[in-house]
Amino acid sequence: MATRTSDGDDDANATDFSNEKNMMRFVRKDRWLSVDIAGYRVLRCNWVTSLLASVITWGFIAWSLIDETRATTTLGDW
């Protein structure tokens, strides 16, 4: 018996992203990192977006530590 999802699609048509084959339909193979150890999923991620997020986060942290006065003033205005 098929049930409906919140967007009106049947279960049979909903994409299961826990299945790596389904995921690969939406992510470029050269940007997908999957690591398995002894048959267990250890890591699944888009390494490009993870790297970009890390660079932005660490850049913000560095700016806050290097220029504390201006960072505090600027963040206080937000």
PQR file with spaces between the fields and no chain letter, atoms N, CA, C, O and H, PARSE charges and radii, in Angstrom:
ATOM       1  N    MET     1       0.840   -1.179    0.000 -0.4000 1.5000
ATOM       2  CA   MET     1       0.000    0.000    0.000 -0.0000 2.0000
ATOM       3  C    MET     1       0.884    1.240    0.000  0.5500 1.7000
ATOM       4  O    MET     1       1.666    1.440    0.929 -0.5500 1.4000
ATOM       5  N    ALA     2       0.772    2.058   -1.008 -0.4000 1.5000
ATOM       6  CA   ALA     2       1.561    3.281   -1.109 -0.0000 2.0000
ATOM       7  C    ALA     2       0.891    4.389   -0.314  0.5500 1.7000
ATOM       8  O    ALA     2      -0.332    4.532   -0.324 -0.5500 1.4000
ATOM       9  H    ALA     2       0.137    1.895   -1.763  0.4000 1.0000
ATOM      10  N    THR     3       1.720    5.172    0.377 -0.4000 1.5000
ATOM      11  CA   THR     3       1.201    6.314    1.112 -0.0000 2.0000
ATOM      12  C    THR     3       1.695    7.590    0.452  0.5500 1.7000
ATOM      13  O    THR     3       2.634    7.569   -0.344 -0.5500 1.4000
ATOM      14  H    THR     3       2.713    5.056    0.384  0.4000 1.0000
ATOM      15  N    ARG     4       1.070    8.667    0.781 -0.4000 1.5000
ATOM      16  CA   ARG     4       1.450    9.943    0.193 -0.0000 2.0000
ATOM      17  C    ARG     4       2.388   10.692    1.132  0.5500 1.7000
ATOM      18  O    ARG     4       2.219   10.671    2.351 -0.5500 1.4000
ATOM      19  H    ARG     4       0.307    8.683    1.428  0.4000 1.0000
ATOM      20  N    THR     5       3.389   11.360    0.532 -0.4000 1.5000
ATOM      21  CA   THR     5       4.277   12.210    1.307 -0.0000 2.0000
ATOM      22  C    THR     5       3.654   13.589    1.406  0.5500 1.7000
ATOM      23  O    THR     5       2.615   13.848    0.798 -0.5500 1.4000
ATOM      24  H    THR     5       3.526   11.376   -0.458  0.4000 1.0000
ATOM      25  N    SER     6       4.285   14.487    2.177 -0.4000 1.5000
ATOM      26  CA   SER     6       3.723   15.818    2.392 -0.0000 2.0000
ATOM      27  C    SER     6       3.600   16.618    1.096  0.5500 1.7000
ATOM      28  O    SER     6       2.752   17.505    1.001 -0.5500 1.4000
ATOM      29  H    SER     6       5.129   14.277    2.671  0.4000 1.0000
ATOM      30  N    ASP     7       4.434   16.318    0.097 -0.4000 1.5000
ATOM      31  CA   ASP     7       4.355   17.057   -1.167 -0.0000 2.0000
ATOM      32  C    ASP     7       3.443   16.376   -2.183  0.5500 1.7000
ATOM      33  O    ASP     7       3.365   16.816   -3.330 -0.5500 1.4000
ATOM      34  H    ASP     7       5.123   15.597    0.175  0.4000 1.0000
ATOM      35  N    GLY     8       2.748   15.303   -1.778 -0.4000 1.5000
ATOM      36  CA   GLY     8       1.786   14.657   -2.655 -0.0000 2.0000
ATOM      37  C    GLY     8       2.337   13.504   -3.470  0.5500 1.7000
ATOM      38  O    GLY     8       1.574   12.859   -4.189 -0.5500 1.4000
ATOM      39  H    GLY     8       2.810   14.946   -0.846  0.4000 1.0000
ATOM      40  N    ASP     9       3.631   13.215   -3.390 -0.4000 1.5000
ATOM      41  CA   ASP     9       4.214   12.102   -4.135 -0.0000 2.0000
ATOM      42  C    ASP     9       3.938   10.787   -3.420  0.5500 1.7000
ATOM      43  O    ASP     9       3.838   10.744   -2.194 -0.5500 1.4000
ATOM      44  H    ASP     9       4.251   13.740   -2.806  0.4000 1.0000
ATOM      45  N    ASP    10       3.818    9.734   -4.184 -0.4000 1.5000
ATOM      46  CA   ASP    10       3.689    8.399   -3.603 -0.0000 2.0000
ATOM      47  C    ASP    10       5.028    7.965   -3.041  0.5500 1.7000
ATOM      48  O    ASP    10       6.073    8.430   -3.498 -0.5500 1.4000
ATOM      49  H    ASP    10       3.899    9.769   -5.180  0.4000 1.0000
ATOM      50  N    ASP    11       5.011    7.078   -2.052 -0.4000 1.5000
ATOM      51  CA   ASP    11       6.249    6.525   -1.477 -0.0000 2.0000
ATOM      52  C    ASP    11       7.131    5.914   -2.552  0.5500 1.7000
ATOM      53  O    ASP    11       8.354    6.042   -2.509 -0.5500 1.4000
ATOM      54  H    ASP    11       4.163    6.701   -1.680  0.4000 1.0000
ATOM      55  N    ALA    12       6.507    5.251   -3.516 -0.4000 1.5000
ATOM      56  CA   ALA    12       7.268    4.569   -4.563 -0.0000 2.0000
ATOM      57  C    ALA    12       8.061    5.556   -5.405  0.5500 1.7000
ATOM      58  O    ALA    12       9.090    5.185   -5.970 -0.5500 1.4000
ATOM      59  H    ALA    12       5.513    5.147   -3.551  0.4000 1.0000
ATOM      60  N    ASN    13       7.614    6.796   -5.504 -0.4000 1.5000
ATOM      61  CA   ASN    13       8.292    7.806   -6.313 -0.0000 2.0000
ATOM      62  C    ASN    13       9.245    8.677   -5.506  0.5500 1.7000
ATOM      63  O    ASN    13      10.040    9.415   -6.088 -0.5500 1.4000
ATOM      64  H    ASN    13       6.778    7.098   -5.045  0.4000 1.0000
ATOM      65  N    ALA    14       9.183    8.609   -4.184 -0.4000 1.5000
ATOM      66  CA   ALA    14      10.061    9.427   -3.338 -0.0000 2.0000
ATOM      67  C    ALA    14      11.489    8.894   -3.413  0.5500 1.7000
ATOM      68  O    ALA    14      11.701    7.682   -3.434 -0.5500 1.4000
ATOM      69  H    ALA    14       8.537    8.010   -3.711  0.4000 1.0000
ATOM      70  N    THR    15      12.455    9.784   -3.453 -0.4000 1.5000
ATOM      71  CA   THR    15      13.855    9.391   -3.544 -0.0000 2.0000
ATOM      72  C    THR    15      14.396    9.091   -2.159  0.5500 1.7000
ATOM      73  O    THR    15      14.234    9.890   -1.236 -0.5500 1.4000
ATOM      74  H    THR    15      12.283   10.769   -3.436  0.4000 1.0000
ATOM      75  N    ASP    16      15.033    7.946   -2.013 -0.4000 1.5000
ATOM      76  CA   ASP    16      15.643    7.526   -0.755 -0.0000 2.0000
ATOM      77  C    ASP    16      17.122    7.904   -0.786  0.5500 1.7000
ATOM      78  O    ASP    16      17.923    7.232   -1.436 -0.5500 1.4000
ATOM      79  H    ASP    16      15.164    7.297   -2.763  0.4000 1.0000
ATOM      80  N    PHE    17      17.484    8.980   -0.084 -0.4000 1.5000
ATOM      81  CA   PHE    17      18.861    9.459   -0.122 -0.0000 2.0000
ATOM      82  C    PHE    17      19.809    8.635    0.751  0.5500 1.7000
ATOM      83  O    PHE    17      21.014    8.887    0.752 -0.5500 1.4000
ATOM      84  H    PHE    17      16.833    9.526    0.444  0.4000 1.0000
ATOM      85  N    SER    18      19.295    7.673    1.481 -0.4000 1.5000
ATOM      86  CA   SER    18      20.194    6.786    2.214 -0.0000 2.0000
ATOM      87  C    SER    18      20.828    5.776    1.263  0.5500 1.7000
ATOM      88  O    SER    18      21.823    5.137    1.605 -0.5500 1.4000
ATOM      89  H    SER    18      18.316    7.469    1.480  0.4000 1.0000
ATOM      90  N    ASN    19      20.254    5.631    0.073 -0.4000 1.5000
ATOM      91  CA   ASN    19      20.802    4.770   -0.967 -0.0000 2.0000
ATOM      92  C    ASN    19      21.771    5.605   -1.808  0.5500 1.7000
ATOM      93  O    ASN    19      21.373    6.599   -2.415 -0.5500 1.4000
ATOM      94  H    ASN    19      19.445    6.150   -0.205  0.4000 1.0000
ATOM      95  N    GLU    20      23.028    5.202   -1.839 -0.4000 1.5000
ATOM      96  CA   GLU    20      24.051    5.999   -2.517 -0.0000 2.0000
ATOM      97  C    GLU    20      23.800    6.129   -4.019  0.5500 1.7000
ATOM      98  O    GLU    20      24.179    7.136   -4.616 -0.5500 1.4000
ATOM      99  H    GLU    20      23.351    4.395   -1.346  0.4000 1.0000
ATOM     100  N    LYS    21      23.176    5.143   -4.632 -0.4000 1.5000
ATOM     101  CA   LYS    21      22.859    5.237   -6.065 -0.0000 2.0000
ATOM     102  C    LYS    21      21.905    6.397   -6.337  0.5500 1.7000
ATOM     103  O    LYS    21      22.046    7.104   -7.335 -0.5500 1.4000
ATOM     104  H    LYS    21      22.867    4.325   -4.147  0.4000 1.0000
ATOM     105  N    ASN    22      20.941    6.587   -5.453 -0.4000 1.5000
ATOM     106  CA   ASN    22      20.019    7.710   -5.603 -0.0000 2.0000
ATOM     107  C    ASN    22      20.739    9.041   -5.402  0.5500 1.7000
ATOM     108  O    ASN    22      20.467   10.012   -6.107 -0.5500 1.4000
ATOM     109  H    ASN    22      20.826    6.013   -4.643  0.4000 1.0000
ATOM     110  N    MET    23      21.637    9.081   -4.458 -0.4000 1.5000
ATOM     111  CA   MET    23      22.383   10.307   -4.176 -0.0000 2.0000
ATOM     112  C    MET    23      23.235   10.713   -5.371  0.5500 1.7000
ATOM     113  O    MET    23      23.347   11.898   -5.685 -0.5500 1.4000
ATOM     114  H    MET    23      21.859    8.291   -3.885  0.4000 1.0000
ATOM     115  N    MET    24      23.830    9.740   -6.030 -0.4000 1.5000
ATOM     116  CA   MET    24      24.722   10.031   -7.146 -0.0000 2.0000
ATOM     117  C    MET    24      23.982   10.625   -8.347  0.5500 1.7000
ATOM     118  O    MET    24      24.614   11.185   -9.243 -0.5500 1.4000
ATOM     119  H    MET    24      23.739    8.777   -5.775  0.4000 1.0000
ATOM     120  N    ARG    25      22.672   10.512   -8.376 -0.4000 1.5000
ATOM     121  CA   ARG    25      21.900   11.150   -9.440 -0.0000 2.0000
ATOM     122  C    ARG    25      21.902   12.665   -9.297  0.5500 1.7000
ATOM     123  O    ARG    25      21.658   13.377  -10.271 -0.5500 1.4000
ATOM     124  H    ARG    25      22.159   10.057   -7.649  0.4000 1.0000
ATOM     125  N    PHE    26      22.173   13.169   -8.094 -0.4000 1.5000
ATOM     126  CA   PHE    26      22.086   14.602   -7.818 -0.0000 2.0000
ATOM     127  C    PHE    26      23.431   15.265   -7.544  0.5500 1.7000
ATOM     128  O    PHE    26      23.518   16.493   -7.535 -0.5500 1.4000
ATOM     129  H    PHE    26      22.370   12.591   -7.302  0.4000 1.0000
ATOM     130  N    VAL    27      24.474   14.482   -7.321 -0.4000 1.5000
ATOM     131  CA   VAL    27      25.794   15.016   -6.980 -0.0000 2.0000
ATOM     132  C    VAL    27      26.804   14.510   -7.998  0.5500 1.7000
ATOM     133  O    VAL    27      26.776   13.343   -8.388 -0.5500 1.4000
ATOM     134  H    VAL    27      24.403   13.484   -7.328  0.4000 1.0000
ATOM     135  N    ARG    28      27.693   15.395   -8.424 -0.4000 1.5000
ATOM     136  CA   ARG    28      28.739   14.973   -9.359 -0.0000 2.0000
ATOM     137  C    ARG    28      29.666   13.977   -8.680  0.5500 1.7000
ATOM     138  O    ARG    28      30.015   14.138   -7.511 -0.5500 1.4000
ATOM     139  H    ARG    28      27.716   16.343   -8.107  0.4000 1.0000
ATOM     140  N    LYS    29      30.059   12.951   -9.416 -0.4000 1.5000
ATOM     141  CA   LYS    29      30.893   11.897   -8.842 -0.0000 2.0000
ATOM     142  C    LYS    29      32.232   12.427   -8.343  0.5500 1.7000
ATOM     143  O    LYS    29      32.752   11.930   -7.344 -0.5500 1.4000
ATOM     144  H    LYS    29      29.775   12.820  -10.366  0.4000 1.0000
ATOM     145  N    ASP    30      32.797   13.423   -9.014 -0.4000 1.5000
ATOM     146  CA   ASP    30      34.094   13.936   -8.596 -0.0000 2.0000
ATOM     147  C    ASP    30      33.997   14.817   -7.353  0.5500 1.7000
ATOM     148  O    ASP    30      35.024   15.211   -6.800 -0.5500 1.4000
ATOM     149  H    ASP    30      32.374   13.826   -9.825  0.4000 1.0000
ATOM     150  N    ARG    31      32.788   15.131   -6.906 -0.4000 1.5000
ATOM     151  CA   ARG    31      32.617   15.951   -5.707 -0.0000 2.0000
ATOM     152  C    ARG    31      32.078   15.159   -4.520  0.5500 1.7000
ATOM     153  O    ARG    31      31.843   15.729   -3.455 -0.5500 1.4000
ATOM     154  H    ARG    31      31.954   14.810   -7.354  0.4000 1.0000
ATOM     155  N    TRP    32      31.883   13.877   -4.686 -0.4000 1.5000
ATOM     156  CA   TRP    32      31.299   13.050   -3.639 -0.0000 2.0000
ATOM     157  C    TRP    32      32.377   12.206   -2.987  0.5500 1.7000
ATOM     158  O    TRP    32      33.137   11.527   -3.677 -0.5500 1.4000
ATOM     159  H    TRP    32      32.074   13.414   -5.551  0.4000 1.0000
ATOM     160  N    LEU    33      32.449   12.242   -1.683 -0.4000 1.5000
ATOM     161  CA   LEU    33      33.424   11.463   -0.930 -0.0000 2.0000
ATOM     162  C    LEU    33      32.671   10.468   -0.066  0.5500 1.7000
ATOM     163  O    LEU    33      31.827   10.852    0.744 -0.5500 1.4000
ATOM     164  H    LEU    33      31.832   12.794   -1.123  0.4000 1.0000
ATOM     165  N    SER    34      32.978    9.185   -0.240 -0.4000 1.5000
ATOM     166  CA   SER    34      32.375    8.174    0.625 -0.0000 2.0000
ATOM     167  C    SER    34      33.470    7.270    1.152  0.5500 1.7000
ATOM     168  O    SER    34      34.316    6.770    0.411 -0.5500 1.4000
ATOM     169  H    SER    34      33.663    8.873   -0.897  0.4000 1.0000
ATOM     170  N    VAL    35      33.420    7.080    2.457 -0.4000 1.5000
ATOM     171  CA   VAL    35      34.418    6.248    3.129 -0.0000 2.0000
ATOM     172  C    VAL    35      33.680    5.157    3.903  0.5500 1.7000
ATOM     173  O    VAL    35      32.804    5.440    4.719 -0.5500 1.4000
ATOM     174  H    VAL    35      32.733    7.487    3.059  0.4000 1.0000
ATOM     175  N    ASP    36      34.048    3.915    3.635 -0.4000 1.5000
ATOM     176  CA   ASP    36      33.513    2.764    4.363 -0.0000 2.0000
ATOM     177  C    ASP    36      34.668    2.050    5.058  0.5500 1.7000
ATOM     178  O    ASP    36      35.751    1.904    4.491 -0.5500 1.4000
ATOM     179  H    ASP    36      34.761    3.685    2.972  0.4000 1.0000
ATOM     180  N    ILE    37      34.429    1.615    6.276 -0.4000 1.5000
ATOM     181  CA   ILE    37      35.421    0.815    6.996 -0.0000 2.0000
ATOM     182  C    ILE    37      34.722   -0.458    7.446  0.5500 1.7000
ATOM     183  O    ILE    37      33.747   -0.418    8.197 -0.5500 1.4000
ATOM     184  H    ILE    37      33.550    1.734    6.737  0.4000 1.0000
ATOM     185  N    ALA    38      35.234   -1.583    6.978 -0.4000 1.5000
ATOM     186  CA   ALA    38      34.690   -2.902    7.310 -0.0000 2.0000
ATOM     187  C    ALA    38      33.198   -2.989    7.014  0.5500 1.7000
ATOM     188  O    ALA    38      32.447   -3.595    7.778 -0.5500 1.4000
ATOM     189  H    ALA    38      36.026   -1.616    6.369  0.4000 1.0000
ATOM     190  N    GLY    39      32.767   -2.388    5.912 -0.4000 1.5000
ATOM     191  CA   GLY    39      31.370   -2.456    5.515 -0.0000 2.0000
ATOM     192  C    GLY    39      30.452   -1.464    6.192  0.5500 1.7000
ATOM     193  O    GLY    39      29.249   -1.469    5.931 -0.5500 1.4000
ATOM     194  H    GLY    39      33.377   -1.895    5.291  0.4000 1.0000
ATOM     195  N    TYR    40      30.984   -0.607    7.058 -0.4000 1.5000
ATOM     196  CA   TYR    40      30.176    0.403    7.737 -0.0000 2.0000
ATOM     197  C    TYR    40      30.407    1.764    7.106  0.5500 1.7000
ATOM     198  O    TYR    40      31.539    2.143    6.803 -0.5500 1.4000
ATOM     199  H    TYR    40      31.961   -0.603    7.270  0.4000 1.0000
ATOM     200  N    ARG    41      29.314    2.492    6.912 -0.4000 1.5000
ATOM     201  CA   ARG    41      29.431    3.853    6.392 -0.0000 2.0000
ATOM     202  C    ARG    41      30.051    4.749    7.456  0.5500 1.7000
ATOM     203  O    ARG    41      29.499    4.906    8.545 -0.5500 1.4000
ATOM     204  H    ARG    41      28.395    2.184    7.158  0.4000 1.0000
ATOM     205  N    VAL    42      31.186    5.329    7.139 -0.4000 1.5000
ATOM     206  CA   VAL    42      31.854    6.209    8.086 -0.0000 2.0000
ATOM     207  C    VAL    42      31.635    7.668    7.699  0.5500 1.7000
ATOM     208  O    VAL    42      31.377    8.514    8.555 -0.5500 1.4000
ATOM     209  H    VAL    42      31.634    5.201    6.254  0.4000 1.0000
ATOM     210  N    LEU    43      31.740    7.954    6.408 -0.4000 1.5000
ATOM     211  CA   LEU    43      31.648    9.339    5.955 -0.0000 2.0000
ATOM     212  C    LEU    43      30.992    9.399    4.585  0.5500 1.7000
ATOM     213  O    LEU    43      31.334    8.624    3.691 -0.5500 1.4000
ATOM     214  H    LEU    43      31.950    7.267    5.712  0.4000 1.0000
ATOM     215  N    ARG    44      30.067   10.303    4.426 -0.4000 1.5000
ATOM     216  CA   ARG    44      29.439   10.588    3.149 -0.0000 2.0000
ATOM     217  C    ARG    44      29.289   12.102    3.080  0.5500 1.7000
ATOM     218  O    ARG    44      28.575   12.684    3.897 -0.5500 1.4000
ATOM     219  H    ARG    44      29.789   10.932    5.152  0.4000 1.0000
ATOM     220  N    CYS    45      29.947   12.753    2.122 -0.4000 1.5000
ATOM     221  CA   CYS    45      29.807   14.204    2.022 -0.0000 2.0000
ATOM     222  C    CYS    45      30.235   14.714    0.654  0.5500 1.7000
ATOM     223  O    CYS    45      30.958   14.043   -0.083 -0.5500 1.4000
ATOM     224  H    CYS    45      30.527   12.281    1.459  0.4000 1.0000
ATOM     225  N    ASN    46      29.773   15.909    0.334 -0.4000 1.5000
ATOM     226  CA   ASN    46      30.232   16.642   -0.831 -0.0000 2.0000
ATOM     227  C    ASN    46      31.442   17.436   -0.338  0.5500 1.7000
ATOM     228  O    ASN    46      31.282   18.421    0.383 -0.5500 1.4000
ATOM     229  H    ASN    46      29.186   16.454    0.933  0.4000 1.0000
ATOM     230  N    TRP    47      32.629   17.021   -0.713 -0.4000 1.5000
ATOM     231  CA   TRP    47      33.845   17.608   -0.159 -0.0000 2.0000
ATOM     232  C    TRP    47      34.018   19.071   -0.571  0.5500 1.7000
ATOM     233  O    TRP    47      34.665   19.828    0.152 -0.5500 1.4000
ATOM     234  H    TRP    47      32.759   16.221   -1.298  0.4000 1.0000
ATOM     235  N    VAL    48      33.468   19.487   -1.695 -0.4000 1.5000
ATOM     236  CA   VAL    48      33.610   20.879   -2.138 -0.0000 2.0000
ATOM     237  C    VAL    48      32.853   21.817   -1.202  0.5500 1.7000
ATOM     238  O    VAL    48      33.401   22.822   -0.751 -0.5500 1.4000
ATOM     239  H    VAL    48      32.942   18.872   -2.283  0.4000 1.0000
ATOM     240  N    THR    49      31.601   21.491   -0.912 -0.4000 1.5000
ATOM     241  CA   THR    49      30.826   22.348   -0.018 -0.0000 2.0000
ATOM     242  C    THR    49      31.359   22.285    1.415  0.5500 1.7000
ATOM     243  O    THR    49      31.320   23.284    2.132 -0.5500 1.4000
ATOM     244  H    THR    49      31.156   20.674   -1.279  0.4000 1.0000
ATOM     245  N    SER    50      31.851   21.131    1.831 -0.4000 1.5000
ATOM     246  CA   SER    50      32.429   21.018    3.173 -0.0000 2.0000
ATOM     247  C    SER    50      33.684   21.868    3.298  0.5500 1.7000
ATOM     248  O    SER    50      33.882   22.540    4.310 -0.5500 1.4000
ATOM     249  H    SER    50      31.883   20.319    1.248  0.4000 1.0000
ATOM     250  N    LEU    51      34.534   21.843    2.275 -0.4000 1.5000
ATOM     251  CA   LEU    51      35.746   22.658    2.287 -0.0000 2.0000
ATOM     252  C    LEU    51      35.409   24.147    2.281  0.5500 1.7000
ATOM     253  O    LEU    51      36.002   24.918    3.035 -0.5500 1.4000
ATOM     254  H    LEU    51      34.373   21.298    1.453  0.4000 1.0000
ATOM     255  N    LEU    52      34.472   24.552    1.447 -0.4000 1.5000
ATOM     256  CA   LEU    52      34.069   25.957    1.382 -0.0000 2.0000
ATOM     257  C    LEU    52      33.500   26.435    2.716  0.5500 1.7000
ATOM     258  O    LEU    52      33.828   27.531    3.170 -0.5500 1.4000
ATOM     259  H    LEU    52      33.990   23.926    0.835  0.4000 1.0000
ATOM     260  N    ALA    53      32.660   25.632    3.341 -0.4000 1.5000
ATOM     261  CA   ALA    53      32.091   25.989    4.640 -0.0000 2.0000
ATOM     262  C    ALA    53      33.181   26.104    5.701  0.5500 1.7000
ATOM     263  O    ALA    53      33.129   26.999    6.545 -0.5500 1.4000
ATOM     264  H    ALA    53      32.394   24.741    2.972  0.4000 1.0000
ATOM     265  N    SER    54      34.163   25.214    5.669 -0.4000 1.5000
ATOM     266  CA   SER    54      35.261   25.270    6.637 -0.0000 2.0000
ATOM     267  C    SER    54      36.113   26.520    6.446  0.5500 1.7000
ATOM     268  O    SER    54      36.494   27.171    7.419 -0.5500 1.4000
ATOM     269  H    SER    54      34.205   24.487    4.984  0.4000 1.0000
ATOM     270  N    VAL    55      36.409   26.854    5.195 -0.4000 1.5000
ATOM     271  CA   VAL    55      37.218   28.051    4.915 -0.0000 2.0000
ATOM     272  C    VAL    55      36.496   29.313    5.384  0.5500 1.7000
ATOM     273  O    VAL    55      37.113   30.190    5.989 -0.5500 1.4000
ATOM     274  H    VAL    55      36.099   26.325    4.405  0.4000 1.0000
ATOM     275  N    ILE    56      35.207   29.409    5.112 -0.4000 1.5000
ATOM     276  CA   ILE    56      34.443   30.584    5.550 -0.0000 2.0000
ATOM     277  C    ILE    56      34.389   30.659    7.070  0.5500 1.7000
ATOM     278  O    ILE    56      34.584   31.730    7.645 -0.5500 1.4000
ATOM     279  H    ILE    56      34.706   28.697    4.620  0.4000 1.0000
ATOM     280  N    THR    57      34.129   29.538    7.721 -0.4000 1.5000
ATOM     281  CA   THR    57      34.049   29.522    9.181 -0.0000 2.0000
ATOM     282  C    THR    57      35.379   29.891    9.822  0.5500 1.7000
ATOM     283  O    THR    57      35.424   30.734   10.718 -0.5500 1.4000
ATOM     284  H    THR    57      33.971   28.668    7.254  0.4000 1.0000
ATOM     285  N    TRP    58      36.472   29.259    9.365 -0.4000 1.5000
ATOM     286  CA   TRP    58      37.782   29.566    9.946 -0.0000 2.0000
ATOM     287  C    TRP    58      38.247   30.976    9.599  0.5500 1.7000
ATOM     288  O    TRP    58      38.953   31.602   10.390 -0.5500 1.4000
ATOM     289  H    TRP    58      36.435   28.575    8.637  0.4000 1.0000
ATOM     290  N    GLY    59      37.865   31.485    8.432 -0.4000 1.5000
ATOM     291  CA   GLY    59      38.175   32.874    8.089 -0.0000 2.0000
ATOM     292  C    GLY    59      37.482   33.837    9.029  0.5500 1.7000
ATOM     293  O    GLY    59      38.083   34.815    9.472 -0.5500 1.4000
ATOM     294  H    GLY    59      37.292   30.977    7.789  0.4000 1.0000
ATOM     295  N    PHE    60      36.227   33.572    9.338 -0.4000 1.5000
ATOM     296  CA   PHE    60      35.489   34.397   10.290 -0.0000 2.0000
ATOM     297  C    PHE    60      36.129   34.341   11.677  0.5500 1.7000
ATOM     298  O    PHE    60      36.257   35.368   12.345 -0.5500 1.4000
ATOM     299  H    PHE    60      35.739   32.777    8.979  0.4000 1.0000
ATOM     300  N    ILE    61      36.529   33.153   12.109 -0.4000 1.5000
ATOM     301  CA   ILE    61      37.176   32.999   13.414 -0.0000 2.0000
ATOM     302  C    ILE    61      38.495   33.770   13.455  0.5500 1.7000
ATOM     303  O    ILE    61      38.776   34.472   14.426 -0.5500 1.4000
ATOM     304  H    ILE    61      36.426   32.319   11.566  0.4000 1.0000
ATOM     305  N    ALA    62      39.303   33.640   12.399 -0.4000 1.5000
ATOM     306  CA   ALA    62      40.581   34.348   12.342 -0.0000 2.0000
ATOM     307  C    ALA    62      40.357   35.850   12.381  0.5500 1.7000
ATOM     308  O    ALA    62      41.045   36.550   13.125 -0.5500 1.4000
ATOM     309  H    ALA    62      39.075   33.069   11.610  0.4000 1.0000
ATOM     310  N    TRP    63      39.417   36.362   11.604 -0.4000 1.5000
ATOM     311  CA   TRP    63      39.127   37.795   11.604 -0.0000 2.0000
ATOM     312  C    TRP    63      38.715   38.267   12.994  0.5500 1.7000
ATOM     313  O    TRP    63      39.150   39.327   13.445 -0.5500 1.4000
ATOM     314  H    TRP    63      38.858   35.793   11.001  0.4000 1.0000
ATOM     315  N    SER    64      37.872   37.480   13.678 -0.4000 1.5000
ATOM     316  CA   SER    64      37.411   37.847   15.019 -0.0000 2.0000
ATOM     317  C    SER    64      38.550   37.883   16.022  0.5500 1.7000
ATOM     318  O    SER    64      38.560   38.724   16.920 -0.5500 1.4000
ATOM     319  H    SER    64      37.519   36.619   13.311  0.4000 1.0000
ATOM     320  N    LEU    65      39.513   36.975   15.878 -0.4000 1.5000
ATOM     321  CA   LEU    65      40.641   36.937   16.811 -0.0000 2.0000
ATOM     322  C    LEU    65      41.696   37.990   16.494  0.5500 1.7000
ATOM     323  O    LEU    65      42.320   38.526   17.409 -0.5500 1.4000
ATOM     324  H    LEU    65      39.505   36.291   15.149  0.4000 1.0000
ATOM     325  N    ILE    66      41.903   38.292   15.233 -0.4000 1.5000
ATOM     326  CA   ILE    66      42.933   39.254   14.835 -0.0000 2.0000
ATOM     327  C    ILE    66      42.493   40.684   15.101  0.5500 1.7000
ATOM     328  O    ILE    66      43.285   41.489   15.592 -0.5500 1.4000
ATOM     329  H    ILE    66      41.395   37.856   14.490  0.4000 1.0000
ATOM     330  N    ASP    67      41.264   41.012   14.790 -0.4000 1.5000
ATOM     331  CA   ASP    67      40.757   42.379   14.928 -0.0000 2.0000
ATOM     332  C    ASP    67      39.558   42.380   15.867  0.5500 1.7000
ATOM     333  O    ASP    67      38.427   42.611   15.441 -0.5500 1.4000
ATOM     334  H    ASP    67      40.621   40.359   14.390  0.4000 1.0000
ATOM     335  N    GLU    68      39.814   42.121   17.153 -0.4000 1.5000
ATOM     336  CA   GLU    68      38.735   41.944   18.122 -0.0000 2.0000
ATOM     337  C    GLU    68      37.862   43.180   18.261  0.5500 1.7000
ATOM     338  O    GLU    68      36.638   43.069   18.336 -0.5500 1.4000
ATOM     339  H    GLU    68      40.734   41.934   17.499  0.4000 1.0000
ATOM     340  N    THR    69      38.470   44.344   18.297 -0.4000 1.5000
ATOM     341  CA   THR    69      37.702   45.570   18.512 -0.0000 2.0000
ATOM     342  C    THR    69      36.717   45.811   17.376  0.5500 1.7000
ATOM     343  O    THR    69      35.526   46.013   17.613 -0.5500 1.4000
ATOM     344  H    THR    69      39.464   44.435   18.236  0.4000 1.0000
ATOM     345  N    ARG    70      37.212   45.791   16.151 -0.4000 1.5000
ATOM     346  CA   ARG    70      36.324   46.038   15.016 -0.0000 2.0000
ATOM     347  C    ARG    70      35.313   44.910   14.836  0.5500 1.7000
ATOM     348  O    ARG    70      34.169   45.159   14.455 -0.5500 1.4000
ATOM     349  H    ARG    70      38.179   45.627   15.959  0.4000 1.0000
ATOM     350  N    ALA    71      35.726   43.672   15.107 -0.4000 1.5000
ATOM     351  CA   ALA    71      34.800   42.535   14.993 -0.0000 2.0000
ATOM     352  C    ALA    71      33.669   42.673   16.002  0.5500 1.7000
ATOM     353  O    ALA    71      32.509   42.426   15.673 -0.5500 1.4000
ATOM     354  H    ALA    71      36.655   43.470   15.417  0.4000 1.0000
ATOM     355  N    THR    72      33.998   43.065   17.224 -0.4000 1.5000
ATOM     356  CA   THR    72      32.974   43.234   18.255 -0.0000 2.0000
ATOM     357  C    THR    72      32.008   44.348   17.868  0.5500 1.7000
ATOM     358  O    THR    72      30.796   44.209   18.032 -0.5500 1.4000
ATOM     359  H    THR    72      34.941   43.266   17.491  0.4000 1.0000
ATOM     360  N    THR    73      32.545   45.453   17.356 -0.4000 1.5000
ATOM     361  CA   THR    73      31.698   46.576   16.937 -0.0000 2.0000
ATOM     362  C    THR    73      30.815   46.171   15.757  0.5500 1.7000
ATOM     363  O    THR    73      29.613   46.438   15.761 -0.5500 1.4000
ATOM     364  H    THR    73      33.529   45.567   17.223  0.4000 1.0000
ATOM     365  N    THR    74      31.394   45.539   14.768 -0.4000 1.5000
ATOM     366  CA   THR    74      30.635   45.143   13.593 -0.0000 2.0000
ATOM     367  C    THR    74      29.548   44.126   13.937  0.5500 1.7000
ATOM     368  O    THR    74      28.410   44.249   13.485 -0.5500 1.4000
ATOM     369  H    THR    74      32.370   45.322   14.765  0.4000 1.0000
ATOM     370  N    LEU    75      29.901   43.133   14.730 -0.4000 1.5000
ATOM     371  CA   LEU    75      28.916   42.109   15.108 -0.0000 2.0000
ATOM     372  C    LEU    75      27.844   42.686   16.028  0.5500 1.7000
ATOM     373  O    LEU    75      26.699   42.235   16.010 -0.5500 1.4000
ATOM     374  H    LEU    75      30.826   43.033   15.098  0.4000 1.0000
ATOM     375  N    GLY    76      28.212   43.675   16.823 -0.4000 1.5000
ATOM     376  CA   GLY    76      27.226   44.326   17.691 -0.0000 2.0000
ATOM     377  C    GLY    76      26.186   45.087   16.884  0.5500 1.7000
ATOM     378  O    GLY    76      25.038   45.207   17.313 -0.5500 1.4000
ATOM     379  H    GLY    76      29.142   44.041   16.837  0.4000 1.0000
ATOM     380  N    ASP    77      26.572   45.605   15.718 -0.4000 1.5000
ATOM     381  CA   ASP    77      25.644   46.332   14.851 -0.0000 2.0000
ATOM     382  C    ASP    77      24.646   45.401   14.169  0.5500 1.7000
ATOM     383  O    ASP    77      23.560   45.839   13.789 -0.5500 1.4000
ATOM     384  H    ASP    77      27.505   45.508   15.370  0.4000 1.0000
ATOM     385  N    TRP    78      24.994   44.133   14.009 -0.4000 1.5000
ATOM     386  CA   TRP    78      24.108   43.192   13.347 -0.0000 2.0000
ATOM     387  C    TRP    78      22.939   42.919   14.232  0.5500 1.7000
ATOM     388  O    TRP    78      22.055   42.143   13.867 -0.5500 1.4000
ATOM     389  H    TRP    78      25.876   43.777   14.318  0.4000 1.0000
